[in-house]
Amino acid sequence: MPLDAYREQIDQIDQQLVELFNKRAQLAREIGLIKQKSGGHVYVPAREEAVYRHLVESNPGPLPEASLRNIYREIFSACRSLENKQIICYLGPPGSFTEEAARRQFGSSVEYVPVPNIAAVFTEVAARRADYGVVPIENSTVGGIADTLDRFACTDVNICGEVLLAVHLCLMAKCNIDQITHVYSKPEAFAQCQEWLARNIPRAKQCEAESTSQAAELVKREPGASAIAHHGAAAIYDLTVLAESIEDNPENATKFFVLGCCFGGPTGDDRTSIMISIKHHAGSLYDALMPFKRHNVNLTKIESRPNRLRKWEYFFFIDLDGHCEDENVQRAMAELNETTQVMQILGCYPKAHQQY
């Protein structure tokens, strides 16, 4: 077939796609009107994940799963914007890994608002000044993000989604590497590239920043300064990338939580996050965990953080497989509630299987 004939077919398909996209958008708008009347939410992670899974299962190729998800992420984003323009708050400034995670989740058709620290993300969502917020929760190399865990104990927000992002760190500056006297970044980023720093700039002072993008922002104003940050931050803050992928573990990745004021229904492949506190006596943690074993609920993480209001007391943060509406999870939670001082469901959300 001649090249022009192929192009003509593509043009015809594109026209059909435009018509179908607009039909889909009109249906989304109608759904939005129904939601407004009933008090429903524009962003429904369980529904979107169900659509993703159906598309992946019915996809004959040659488009790979990742490409199909990327295309439909933007379709979802555009359709949601017709229902209501959403404000997404994230740990900034622009150029942070958290911004990338937010864009991977919500697409281009929303308003992104950077804030200076993790506490501010929680505050903006709790005050309804942002529809959703995105914060880092755990890194595969250095573990949980303490600032995020601590905010759950004092802020009324829920987890309604998670995002997995491969994290490749870069050293950037406005000077040569042999002129660097100090490095800015988040403590977690320093921990992810300790070996590289020890080998290459062992005498450089490490200076803490609220985020990797704030580190890059600080560098442009200081002689001898450098930053460990996302590659994209170099272009935003007019810096030169001196070294790429300096993380010690090439499989380095970070999990992010999507924060909102509610969480959705089950998808069949979910995770639930809870927070508990227990009494101080022998075997109390054992007693608290036994209901999960009895009801065949798999725990994927347990982590403790100090209770800031009561010294030497702790909150335990637990992730488990399943949704709080699942029968076995409900039974385990009911028994757990009898053995704890505090038991709070932080969120139920679809598991993130794709890593960006």
HELIX and SHEET records of a PDB file:
HELIX    1   1 LEU A    3  SER A   38  1                                  36    
HELIX    2   2 PRO A   45  SER A   58  1                                  14    
HELIX    3   3 GLU A   65  GLU A   83  1                                  19    
HELIX    4   4 PHE A   97  PHE A  106  1                                  10    
HELIX    5   5 ILE A  118  ALA A  126  1                                   9    
HELIX    6   6 ALA A  146  PHE A  152  1                                   7    
HELIX    7   7 ILE A  177  GLN A  179  5                                   3    
HELIX    8   8 PRO A  187  GLN A  192  1                                   6    
HELIX    9   9 GLN A  194  ASN A  200  1                                   7    
HELIX   10  10 THR A  212  VAL A  219  1                                   8    
HELIX   11  11 HIS A  231  ILE A  236  1                                   6    
HELIX   12  12 SER A  284  ARG A  294  1                                  11    
HELIX   13  13 GLU A  327  THR A  339  1                                  13    
SHEET    1   A 4 GLU A 111  VAL A 115  0                                        
SHEET    2   A 4 ILE A  87  LEU A  91  1                                        
SHEET    3   A 4 TYR A 132  ASN A 139  1                                        
SHEET    4   A 4 GLY A 143  GLY A 144 -1                                        
SHEET    1   B 5 GLU A 111  VAL A 115  0                                        
SHEET    2   B 5 ILE A  87  LEU A  91  1                                        
SHEET    3   B 5 TYR A 132  ASN A 139  1                                        
SHEET    4   B 5 ALA A 253  GLY A 260 -1                                        
SHEET    5   B 5 ASN A 158  ALA A 166 -1                                        
SHEET    1   C 5 LYS A 205  GLU A 208  0                                        
SHEET    2   C 5 HIS A 182  SER A 185  1                                        
SHEET    3   C 5 ALA A 225  ALA A 229  1                                        
SHEET    4   C 5 CYS A 170  ALA A 173 -1                                        
SHEET    5   C 5 THR A 240  ALA A 243 -1                                        
SHEET    1   D 4 LEU A 299  PRO A 306  0                                        
SHEET    2   D 4 TYR A 314  ASP A 321 -1                                        
SHEET    3   D 4 ASP A 270  ILE A 278 -1                                        
SHEET    4   D 4 THR A 340  PRO A 350 -1                                        
END                                                                             
